[in-house]
Amino acid sequence: LSQTGDYLVKVSPDELRGLSDRDKRELLRMSRALMSLLEDVASQIEHPAKHTKTS
């Protein structure tokens, strides 16, 4: 794992097994929210004009 990836939460399968279903759903929801946020940022970097001009 690179230096920049150190902030990512490292979860082992054993730890996941100990989580309740509610915790798993919450973790999944946070992961999805984070991924969509990253995709938004990436698309803004790739296509800055698309997000500034109104159609």
GIHU-V136498 format. One record per residue. N is the residue number from 1. OMEGA is omega in radians with two decimals (* if undefined). BURIAL is 1 if it has 9 or more other ideal C-beta (glycine too) atoms within 8 Angstrom, else 0. D_LAST is the distance of its C-alpha to the last C-alpha in whole Angstrom. Layout:
# GIHU-V136498
N;OMEGA;BURIAL;D_LAST / N;OMEGA;BURIAL;D_LAST
This chain:
# GIHU-V136498
1;-3.11;0;41 / 2;-3.11;0;40 / 3;-3.09;0;40 / 4;-3.11;0;37 / 5;-3.06;0;37 / 6;-3.12;0;40 / 7;3.13;0;38 / 8;-3.13;0;37 / 9;3.10;0;39 / 10;-3.12;0;42 / 11;3.12;0;43 / 12;3.11;0;46 / 13;3.12;0;47 / 14;3.13;0;50 / 15;3.12;0;48 / 16;-3.12;1;45 / 17;-3.12;0;48 / 18;-3.12;0;49 / 19;3.04;1;46 / 20;3.13;0;46 / 21;-3.14;0;43 / 22;3.13;0;41 / 23;3.13;0;41 / 24;3.13;1;40 / 25;3.13;0;37 / 26;3.13;0;36 / 27;3.14;1;36 / 28;-3.14;0;34 / 29;3.13;0;32 / 30;3.13;0;31 / 31;-3.14;0;31 / 32;3.14;0;28 / 33;3.14;0;27 / 34;-3.14;0;27 / 35;-3.14;0;26 / 36;3.09;0;23 / 37;3.12;0;23 / 38;3.12;0;24 / 39;3.10;0;21 / 40;-3.14;0;18 / 41;-3.13;0;20 / 42;-3.12;0;21 / 43;3.10;1;17 / 44;3.11;1;16 / 45;-3.10;0;19 / 46;-3.09;0;18 / 47;-3.08;0;15 / 48;-3.08;0;14 / 49;-3.09;0;11 / 50;-3.04;0;9 / 51;-3.08;0;10 / 52;-3.10;0;10 / 53;3.14;0;7 / 54;-3.11;0;4 / 55;*;0;0
